Amino acid sequence: MAIIVQKYGGTSVANAERIRAVARRIIATKEKSNQVVVVVSAMGDATDDLIELARELSEHPDPRELDVLMSTGEIVSSTLLAMALKQMGHEAISLSGAQAGIKTDASHSRARITGIEPERIHRELHKGRIVIVAGFQGITDSMEVTTLGRGGSDTSAVALAAILGAQICERFTDVDGVYTADPRVVPEARRLKEISYEEMLELATYGAKIMHPRAVELGQLYNIPILVASSFNDNPGTLIHGGKMEIRNKVSGIAHDLDVAKITLVGIPDKPGIAASLFEPLAKAGVSVDTIVQNASVARITDITFTLAESDLKKAMDVVKPIAEKLGATSIAADANIGKISIVGTGIQNTPGYAAKMFRALYDAGINIDLISTSEIRITVIIEEGKVKEAVKALHKAFELETEE
């Protein structure tokens, strides 16, 4: 019997009616002679509600207690789903992340999975049960509950699929696949039948919210096919996989992100160790830096600009200001009114014309480019925040992404 891992997002289990619909979908999979392991998120906005409640009681909630609190949202979903399945005549059991054997490091609110002990899950499957696992959580060696950060249930599901040797990990949510752009911005956006791990990872990292980057990385590492589909219809969805795909030399999709800010240090010395003295403290403070640009120096003086999540801007400025003063920087500036646009596609770096076409489309739309960064399959530009949606539409049209391949 094949093992199928399914993951259901918060909107899919937001109320009793939707939980029953999910249960019916799970039963249909089980009745095709499959063993089924299900990972669930918290119901609807339950996690946000819990965080808000915690902050009403404490301005800075204790990280350990906050993780214990937030883990309860997924436990509620898993127990209710198990009850629904039992009511429909199928053996099921709910397990917390700890009971499912998910081990993590001790980084509260952003823990990483260090290993999974799947013996309990295998025992329950052997008994013919459907196993429902609370996503987004695990436990440390010292028996402390941890959470994996936003999108952590995706990571839980793919990690379980890998350790269990599952045939596929099916991720069900309120959208029916991966689109060439956000359909809320570009109504003409087209659902992709398939996409490579590399392309999906770039899209997810640079703004597409459909799949968490860590989950895609795990899928690629263990070669687990991931189906992204809707729990509200039977559309075929999008398959993320690493099969042999012809190098298309074509843009697959456009990602955008508004949670972006930049910091610029002006007039700092251009000498060895300056970058390390700036970015090491940021890393220790848990601030992830994206695009970094250092200008050519004049008289051994240069400027450094870098981008980061807007949500980390205040924390980053608290770190950077004393460093800038120590370095003798002329000034330091922060800008949160920017956005990020990326075109992604296998082979575009090795094919002439993609950057030029992107820049021409933005120029024709009257959009100025602030910063540019590239990877093997991605070109990213930083622009004014108010121009982001217009830019997505212009690029989608320029690369004819509404047209079937």
Sequence and secondary structure as in RCSB ss.txt:
>XXXX:A:sequence
MAIIVQKYGGTSVANAERIRAVARRIIATKEKSNQVVVVVSAMGDATDDLIELARELSEHPDPRELDVLMSTGEI
VSSTLLAMALKQMGHEAISLSGAQAGIKTDASHSRARITGIEPERIHRELHKGRIVIVAGFQGITDSMEVTTLGR
GGSDTSAVALAAILGAQICERFTDVDGVYTADPRVVPEARRLKEISYEEMLELATYGAKIMHPRAVELGQLYNIP
ILVASSFNDNPGTLIHGGKMEIRNKVSGIAHDLDVAKITLVGIPDKPGIAASLFEPLAKAGVSVDTIVQNASVAR
ITDITFTLAESDLKKAMDVVKPIAEKLGATSIAADANIGKISIVGTGIQNTPGYAAKMFRALYDAGINIDLISTS
EIRITVIIEEGKVKEAVKALHKAFELETEE
>XXXX:A:secstr
 EEEEEEE GGGGSSHHHHHHHHHHHHHHHTTTEEEEEEE  STTHHHHHHHHHHHH SS  HHHHHHHHHHHHH
HHHHHHHHHHHHTT  EEEE TTTTTEEE S TTS  EEEE THHHHHHHHTT EEEEE SEEE TT  EEE  T
THHHHHHHHHHHHHT SEEEEEESS S BSS TTT TT  B SEEEHHHHHHHHHTT TTS HHHHHHHHHHT  
EEEEESSS    EEEE S      S  EEEEEEEEEEEEEEEEE STTHHHHHHHHHHHTT  EEEEEE   BTT
EEEEEEEE GGGHHHHHHHHHHHHHHHT SEEEEEEEEEEEEEE TTSTTSTTHHHHHHHHHHHTT    EEEEE
TTEEEEEEEGGGHHHHHHHHHHHTTTTS  
